[in-house]
Amino acid sequence: MTLHSADGLLFALARSAALTVALSLTISHPAWAAEDPAPAGQAMSPLPTATHGEFDDSCTMGLASGQTVKTDCSVNWTGEDGKVYCFSSEASKAAFLKSPADNLKKARDFVASRRAVAAAGAKDFTEEDINKRVDEVIAERSKDGAFVFHDPKLDTDLHLVFDKIKVVRGMSGYGWFANVIFNDKDEPKKQYAIDFWFKPDGNELKLMDIRVQKGPKRDGDSWFLVTRLPVAWWWLPVQEHPGDMEVTRAWHVMSAIHNYIAANKTADGALVIKDEKTGETVPLEFVEMHQPVRRLKSDGQYFACTDFRKVGSKDEYYDIDFWVDEKTGKLTVGNVKMHKVPVQEDGVWSQVPRYTFDKLEFDVTN
């Protein structure tokens, strides 16, 4: 399967296996026979025929929105040109059919742009490239047969065993995202779905971050996966059933903030932030980013709140605000401010605000 080197809009179903049927209705060819014949007198139900579509079975609505999402083409539509177009879900198909001609043109333009990039000599990454890079990261971070991942939400090291790569998606301008299933080393029934975020760095794929998308929850003697909230920004475009890429959305702003964090963290993974009040520089571990994203009515700046924990501490949490503007035509983090800082009183840590938004007028960005 080829994943174009699109960095584009997010989110899709896991690829399911399709079985090809060779069945002829002419008397000059023998009838199809199963590998395991049915008992005498029992009719056999033919297997479904695999459907193959345009764009190498990628979701057509995803391509129209700048996203490469591979599908099994079980959800499809035949256009007036007689060609079959695939979709990752019924919702994506419904969104496409609201304006099929326009969306088909956008999809073709996007595919053509990726080919132009490849023709210019830029590396055109494939799904196999992403899979290989995931394998490399797992190998680099494995110890005693387990992938060791520090979960910032739980502030603990997880020791995991690789199961499978569930799905790989590419988002134009944003990177590639591999959703990978792991099992807990000591309790195999406990599963985790973990996202690996990569961006191109020349001919290489740079690891930007690793985040837990789904974690285990106990149900009696069993475990099941639940989505961890708040969800990472790269899942939001999928939930929107993609929208207008020309409009600044909350996930665009969140992406700019996450890119800033990834680009400015130390080799140990800490983002060092200066406390403007005390002059102290504090190494912080990124925990999560919150919604909503807000936009100031006065100057158009966006801002979002994030949670960080002081490196080496279990209880000292900071609420950090990132201020983002579009003055250069690109979303850029212009200021980073400590909104709430940890204060200990009678042995208990709490957060005390440094400033409020009481006098600011803003809109919520969806």
Secondary structure, 3 states (H helix, E strand, C coil): CCCCCCCCCCCCCCCCCCCCCCCCCCCCCCCCCCCCCCCCCCCCCCCCCCCCCCHHHECHHHHHCCEEEECCCCEEEECCCCCEEEECCHHHHHHHHCCHHHHHHHHHHHHHHHHHHHHCCCCCCCHHHHHHHHHHHHHHCEECCEEEEEECCCCEEEEEEEEEEEEEEEECCCEEEEEEEEEECCCCCCEEEEEEEEEEECCEEEEEEEEEEEEEEEECCEEEEEECCCCCHHHHHHHHCCCCCCCCCHHHHHHHHHHHHHHHCCCCCCEEEECCCCCCEEEEEEEEECCCEEEECCCCCEEEEEEEEECCCCCCEEEEEEEEECCCCCCEEEEEEEEEEEEEECCEEEEEECCCCCCCCEEEEC
